Amino acid sequence: MLLEAETDVPGNGEVGIAGRGEVRERLDAEGSTATAASGGYALSGQTPTRIGRRSLLAVVVCLIAVALAAWWYREAAKPYLEPMLGLIGLAAAAPDAASSTNAPEQPAEDNVVTLDADGQRRLGLTFGQSEIRRIILPVRTPGMVAFDERRVTRLKPRTSGRVLTLSVQPGDQVKAGQTLATLDAAGVLDARNGLAAAQASLGEAQATEKVAETNLKRGSDLVKIGGVAQAEVDRRQVDLAKAHAATLSAKSQVDLYRAQYERLAPAPGEAPGISAIVSPINGVVTMAGITLGEVVDTNRDAFTVADPSQIQVLANLYGHDIATVKAGDRATIEAPVTAHPRFEGRVRSVNAAIDAMTNTAPARIEIANPDGTLRANMFVSVEIAADLGREGVTMPAAAIQQTEGGPIAFVRTGDDRFEKRDLTLGVQRADWVEVTSGVAAGETVATQGSFGLKAILMRALLGSTD
């Protein structure tokens, strides 16, 4: 074809060049068509190699991304992948149910800490024993000291009168039978005069009875010789009976006035007409309600005397503590007293009624107070050891360690082996804790230094290599 183009236009150089260009373009077009038909690689000698490498790299990156995503979401995709793997025979074999059922339960190794004797010594480990004991719940509540109502007396004047003397004032110690005050009381004179009149009437009645008895005796003698009639003797017998009744009545009047006078009589050595107010018990005067020269009557409290040797503490119980505390439970009282800060006592009773203002029921605790250290209206702290009426497994409180999953303890299963146990706790005290599950009675637990075991276990779970 080139020869023909060059032959057809001889002598014309421009036409010849153009003809050769056209021929070259035609050849290039035919070559491109032939190359495209053969495989589509008609760019250059190195172009197919570059495209192949890029495609291979992209495929590898995609496969790596898919593998990473599958590993990251392996748990979420597990339910979907297992059926597919099972169809192609790649599913993991299921564990033997019989062997897993019959095999004894063994604690997971991530719950066990192994520590030799040197390590235990460095941690300062000490050990305690879990044991069965009576479950005592400590109930802490505020309280107030009060006098025992059975040891308090409120003294009133025994008769109306004017106050002559005052021998005591609030705070004074008194003895039984001691005179606290005296009154100028007209009632004492009235009682004395009444006694004298009653005694005179009694003497007259006794004399009349004696005469009647004599007349009856004479009549009886005369009736034998016919000196008097039998009717006269019967009359004299009636007279004797009347006289005897009069004597008995006069005697009762004497006893009445004598008792009244003795009750109102002044102390020995006092002038007549003086009435004394006397303390019936040993104790302390807590109130004096009369003053010198004042006229008082029998309806007024003159003095209040209390015996502080035995005192009560009223502990305020709230909510479920009212039903928990019972009579006989031991109680410890902490008072703001330097010389004797703690007192021991027992609950005598729990009030059946609840205070409407405070919504509490007071528990009465009896406390021996021989030296008078506790004083009425003093605020104290009360701890009552409420017996719950049951027994349970307990362990030292120092063995309990707190984690995000709850309380745990480390049980010593070997000389250098400690097993972590998850616990369920019941009653918790400062010295021991009730364990309802996790530890059996008689097991040895780590107490002091158990925090170090917890730290070692947590470090191991976090994958530390320190």
C-alpha positions in Angstrom: 0.0 0.0 0.0 2.9 2.3 0.7 4.3 1.6 -2.7 1.0 2.4 -4.4 0.7 5.7 -2.6 4.2 6.7 -3.5 3.7 5.5 -7.2 0.4 7.2 -7.7 1.7 10.7 -7.0 5.2 11.0 -8.3 7.1 14.2 -8.1 4.9 15.9 -5.5 6.7 15.9 -2.2 3.9 17.3 0.0 1.4 14.9 -1.3 3.8 12.1 -0.7 4.4 13.1 2.9 0.7 13.4 3.5 0.2 10.1 1.9 2.7 8.6 4.3 1.0 10.2 7.3 -2.3 8.8 6.2 -0.8 5.5 5.7 0.8 5.6 9.3 -2.5 6.7 10.8 -4.3 3.9 9.0 -1.7 1.4 10.3 -2.1 2.7 13.8 -5.9 2.4 13.7 -5.6 -1.2 12.3 -3.1 -2.0 15.0 -5.3 -0.6 17.7 -8.3 -2.6 16.5 -6.3 -5.8 16.3 -4.9 -5.2 19.8 -8.3 -4.5 21.3 -9.6 -7.6 19.8 -6.8 -9.7 21.2 -7.1 -8.6 24.9 -7.6 -4.9 25.3 -4.0 -4.2 26.3 -2.8 -1.6 23.7 -1.5 1.2 25.9 2.2 0.4 26.3 4.5 -2.4 27.1 4.3 -1.8 31.0 0.6 -0.9 31.4 -0.8 -4.4 32.0 1.7 -5.1 34.9 0.7 -1.9 36.9 -3.0 -2.7 36.7 -2.5 -6.2 37.9 -0.5 -5.1 41.0 -3.1 -2.5 42.0 -6.0 -4.9 41.7 -4.1 -7.5 43.8 -3.4 -5.0 46.5 -7.0 -3.8 46.7 -8.2 -7.4 47.0 -5.7 -8.1 49.9 -6.8 -5.0 51.8 -10.4 -5.9 51.4 -9.8 -9.4 52.7 -7.8 -8.1 55.7 -10.6 -5.6 56.6 -13.3 -8.3 56.4 -11.2 -10.6 58.6 -10.7 -7.8 61.2 -14.4 -7.0 61.2 -15.3 -10.6 61.6 -12.9 -11.0 64.5 -14.2 -7.8 66.2 -17.8 -8.8 65.9 -17.3 -12.5 66.4 -19.7 -12.7 69.3 -22.5 -10.8 67.6 -22.0 -12.8 64.3 -21.7 -16.2 66.0 -25.4 -17.1 65.8 -25.3 -16.4 62.1 -22.0 -18.0 61.3 -22.4 -21.3 63.1 -25.3 -22.6 60.9 -23.3 -21.7 57.8 -20.2 -23.4 59.2 -22.3 -26.4 60.1 -23.5 -26.8 56.5 -20.0 -27.0 55.2 -18.7 -29.2 58.1 -16.6 -26.5 59.9 -18.7 -26.1 63.1 -17.0 -26.7 66.4 -17.9 -30.0 68.1 -20.3 -29.7 71.0 -18.9 -30.7 74.4 -19.9 -34.0 75.8 -22.9 -33.4 78.1 -22.3 -36.4 80.2 -18.7 -35.6 80.9 -19.5 -32.0 81.7 -22.3 -33.1 84.1 -20.2 -35.7 85.9 -17.0 -33.7 86.1 -16.6 -32.0 89.5 -16.8 -28.2 89.6 -13.4 -26.7 89.7 -12.8 -22.9 90.4 -11.5 -21.0 87.4 -7.8 -20.2 87.6 -8.6 -16.5 87.2 -10.2 -16.7 90.7 -7.2 -18.2 92.3 -4.1 -16.4 93.7 -0.9 -18.4 94.4 1.4 -16.7 96.8 4.4 -18.3 98.6 5.3 -17.8 102.3 7.6 -14.8 101.5 4.9 -13.1 99.6 2.4 -13.7 102.4 4.8 -12.2 104.9 5.4 -9.1 102.8 1.6 -8.6 102.5 1.2 -9.1 106.3 -1.5 -11.7 105.8 -3.4 -12.9 108.8 -6.1 -15.5 108.9 -9.5 -16.1 110.6 -12.0 -18.8 110.8 -15.6 -18.8 109.6 -17.9 -20.1 112.4 -21.6 -20.5 113.4 -22.7 -18.1 116.0 -25.9 -16.5 117.4 -26.9 -13.6 115.2 -27.1 -10.4 117.2 -28.1 -7.3 115.4 -26.7 -4.0 116.8 -29.4 -1.3 117.0 -27.9 2.2 117.5 -30.2 5.0 118.5 -30.1 8.2 120.6 -31.5 8.1 124.1 -32.2 10.3 127.2 -31.6 9.6 130.9 -34.6 9.7 133.1 -35.5 8.8 136.7 -37.1 5.4 137.4 -40.8 6.3 138.1 -40.8 3.6 140.8 -38.1 5.5 142.7 -39.6 9.0 142.6 -41.9 10.5 145.3 -43.9 13.7 145.2 -44.6 15.0 148.7 -47.7 17.0 149.6 -48.5 18.7 152.9 -50.5 16.4 155.1 -52.6 19.3 156.4 -53.2 22.9 155.4 -50.9 25.4 157.1 -48.3 28.1 156.9 -44.7 27.2 156.0 -42.5 27.8 159.1 -39.2 26.3 158.0 -37.4 24.9 154.9 -34.6 22.5 155.5 -33.6 21.5 151.9 -33.4 22.8 148.4 -33.1 21.1 145.0 -29.9 19.0 144.7 -29.7 18.2 148.3 -29.2 14.5 149.4 -31.8 13.3 151.9 -32.4 10.2 154.0 -35.6 8.4 154.6 -37.4 10.0 157.6 -35.6 13.3 157.3 -37.7 16.5 157.8 -37.8 18.7 154.7 -40.1 21.5 156.0 -42.5 22.3 158.9 -45.9 23.9 158.8 -47.9 25.8 161.4 -51.1 23.7 161.0 -54.3 24.1 162.9 -55.3 20.7 161.8 -52.8 19.2 164.2 -54.5 20.8 167.1 -57.9 19.7 165.9 -56.6 16.1 165.6 -55.2 16.3 169.1 -58.4 17.7 170.6 -60.4 15.1 168.8 -58.2 12.4 170.2 -58.7 13.7 173.7 -62.4 13.8 173.3 -62.5 10.3 171.9 -60.4 9.1 174.8 -62.8 10.7 177.3 -65.8 9.2 175.6 -64.1 5.8 175.7 -63.6 6.1 179.5 -67.2 7.0 180.0 -68.4 4.1 177.9 -66.1 1.7 179.7 -67.4 2.8 183.1 -71.0 2.5 182.0 -70.3 -1.0 180.7 -68.7 -1.9 184.1 -71.8 -0.7 186.0 -74.2 -2.6 183.7 -72.1 -5.7 184.2 -72.3 -5.3 188.0 -76.1 -4.7 188.0 -76.6 -7.8 185.9 -74.5 -9.9 188.3 -76.6 -8.6 191.3 -79.9 -9.2 189.6 -78.8 -12.8 188.8 -78.1 -13.4 192.5 -81.4 -11.8 193.6 -83.5 -13.8 191.2 -82.3 -17.0 192.9 -83.8 -16.0 196.2 -86.8 -14.3 194.7 -85.6 -10.7 195.4 -86.3 -9.5 191.8 -88.3 -10.8 188.9 -86.7 -12.4 185.9 -87.8 -9.5 183.7 -85.6 -7.2 185.6 -82.6 -9.5 185.0 -83.4 -9.5 181.3 -83.5 -5.7 181.2 -80.1 -5.4 183.0 -78.7 -7.8 180.4 -79.8 -5.5 177.6 -78.3 -2.6 179.3 -75.0 -4.4 179.5 -75.1 -5.1 175.8 -75.7 -1.5 175.0 -72.9 -0.4 177.2 -70.5 -2.8 175.5 -71.5 -1.5 172.1 -70.9 2.1 173.2 -67.4 1.1 174.5 -66.5 -0.4 171.1 -67.7 2.7 169.3 -65.7 5.0 171.5 -62.6 2.8 171.1 -62.9 3.1 167.3 -63.1 6.9 167.6 -60.0 6.9 169.7 -58.1 4.8 167.1 -59.2 7.2 164.3 -58.1 10.4 166.1 -54.9 8.8 167.3 -53.9 7.8 163.7 -54.8 11.2 162.4 -52.8 12.9 165.1 -49.8 10.7 164.7 -49.8 11.4 161.0 -49.9 15.1 161.6 -47.9 15.1 164.9 -44.7 17.2 164.9 -41.3 15.7 165.1 -40.0 15.0 168.6 -39.0 18.2 170.2 -41.2 20.4 168.1 -44.0 22.5 169.5 -47.6 21.4 169.4 -49.5 22.3 166.3 -46.5 21.8 164.0 -46.7 19.5 161.0 -43.6 18.2 159.3 -43.0 17.1 155.7 -40.8 14.0 155.8 -39.0 12.2 153.0 -40.0 8.5 152.8 -36.9 7.4 150.7 -33.2 8.0 150.3 -32.5 10.2 147.3 -32.0 13.7 145.9 -34.4 16.7 146.1 -35.2 17.5 142.5 -38.0 20.1 143.1 -39.1 22.4 145.9 -42.5 24.0 145.4 -43.1 26.0 148.6 -41.6 29.0 150.1 -41.3 30.4 153.7 -44.4 32.0 155.0 -46.6 30.6 152.3 -50.0 29.0 153.1 -50.3 25.7 151.4 -53.0 23.0 151.2 -52.9 19.3 150.7 -53.4 19.4 146.9 -50.0 21.0 146.2 -46.7 19.3 145.5 -44.2 20.6 148.1 -41.1 18.5 147.2 -40.0 15.9 144.7 -37.4 13.4 145.8 -35.8 10.8 143.4 -33.5 7.9 144.0 -30.7 8.1 141.3 -29.0 4.9 142.4 -31.0 3.0 139.8 -31.9 5.0 136.7 -33.5 4.5 133.3 -32.5 5.4 129.7 -35.3 5.9 127.2 -34.0 4.8 123.8 -36.0 6.0 120.8 -36.7 3.1 118.4 -37.7 3.7 114.8 -39.4 1.5 112.2 -38.5 -2.1 112.2 -36.3 -1.7 115.2 -39.4 -1.5 117.4 -40.2 -5.1 116.6 -36.5 -6.2 116.6 -35.7 -5.1 120.2 -37.2 -7.2 123.0 -37.1 -7.2 126.8 -33.9 -8.7 128.1 -31.6 -7.6 125.3 -28.3 -6.2 126.4 -27.6 -2.5 125.9 -24.5 -0.3 126.0 -24.8 3.4 126.8 -22.2 5.9 125.9 -22.5 9.1 127.9 -20.5 12.4 127.8 -18.9 11.5 131.2 -15.1 11.5 131.3 -14.7 9.2 134.3 -17.2 6.6 133.2 -18.1 6.9 129.5 -19.8 3.5 129.1 -22.6 1.8 131.0 -24.1 -1.6 130.7 -27.8 -2.5 131.2 -30.7 -4.5 129.9 -34.0 -3.6 128.1 -36.8 -3.8 130.6 -39.7 -3.1 128.2 -40.6 -1.4 124.8 -43.5 1.0 125.0 -46.7 -0.3 123.3 -47.6 3.2 122.1 -45.8 5.3 119.5 -45.1 8.9 120.2 -47.3 10.9 117.7 -44.8 13.8 117.5 -41.6 11.7 116.9 -43.0 8.5 115.5 -40.8 6.5 117.9 -41.4 4.0 120.7 -39.1 4.3 123.7 -37.3 1.3 125.0 -36.7 1.5 128.8 -33.2 0.4 129.8 -32.4 -0.1 133.4 -28.9 1.1 134.4 -27.2 0.9 137.8 -26.0 4.3 138.8 -24.6 4.0 142.4 -22.3 7.1 142.2 -24.9 9.3 140.5 -22.8 9.8 137.3 -25.8 9.7 135.0 -28.2 12.6 135.5 -31.7 13.0 134.4 -32.3 14.6 130.9 -28.8 13.8 129.8 -28.5 12.8 126.1 -26.6 9.6 125.4 -25.9 7.1 122.6 -27.4 3.7 122.9 -26.4 0.4 121.2 -28.8 -2.5 121.8 -27.7 -6.0 121.0 -31.0 -7.3 119.6 -31.1 -11.1 119.6 -32.7 -12.2 116.3 -33.3 -15.7 117.6 -31.3 -17.6 115.0 -27.8 -18.8 114.2 -25.7 -18.3 111.0 -22.3 -18.6 109.4 -20.1 -15.6 110.3 -16.6 -14.5 109.4 -14.3 -11.6 110.5 -15.3 -8.3 109.0 -11.7 -7.6 108.0 -11.9 -10.5 105.5 -14.5 -8.7 103.3 -13.3 -6.9 100.2 -15.6 -4.8 98.0 -15.5 -5.1 94.2 -17.8 -3.9 91.4 -19.4 -7.3 91.4 -20.1 -7.2 95.1 -18.3 -8.4 98.3 -15.7 -11.1 98.1 -13.4 -13.0 100.4 -10.2 -15.1 99.8 -10.5 -18.6 101.2 -7.2 -20.4 101.9 -7.4 -23.8 100.1 -3.7 -24.6 100.4 -0.5 -23.3 102.0 0.1 -20.9 99.1 -3.3 -21.0 97.3 -6.2 -18.6 97.9 -9.5 -18.8 96.1 -11.7 -15.8 95.5 -15.4 -16.4 96.7 -18.3 -14.2 95.8 -20.4 -13.6 99.0 -24.0 -12.8 100.0 -24.0 -10.9 103.3 -26.6 -10.7 106.0 -26.2 -8.9 109.3 -23.0 -6.7 109.3 -21.2 -5.7 112.4 -17.9 -4.0 113.1 -16.3 -7.2 114.3 -18.0 -9.9 112.2 -20.3 -10.3 109.2 -23.0 -12.9 108.6 -22.5 -14.8 105.3 -25.6 -16.4 103.8 -23.7 -17.9 100.8 -20.1 -18.2 99.5 -18.3 -19.6 102.6 -19.0 -22.6 104.7 -18.4 -22.9 108.5 -14.9 -24.0 109.4 -13.1 -22.5 106.3 -10.0 -20.3 106.7 -10.2 -16.8 105.3 -7.6 -14.1 104.8 -8.2 -11.1 107.0 -5.5 -8.5 107.4 -3.6 -8.0 104.1 -6.5 -9.5 102.0 -6.5 -6.2 100.0 -3.1 -7.2 98.6 -4.6 -10.5 97.3 -7.4 -8.5 95.7 -4.8 -6.2 94.0 -2.8 -9.2 92.7 -5.9 -10.8 91.3 -7.1 -7.6 89.6 -3.6 -7.1 88.1 -3.6 -10.6 86.7 -7.1 -10.1 85.2 -6.0 -6.9 83.6 -3.0 -8.6 81.9 -0.2 -6.7 83.7 3.3 -8.1 83.4 4.7 -6.1 86.3 
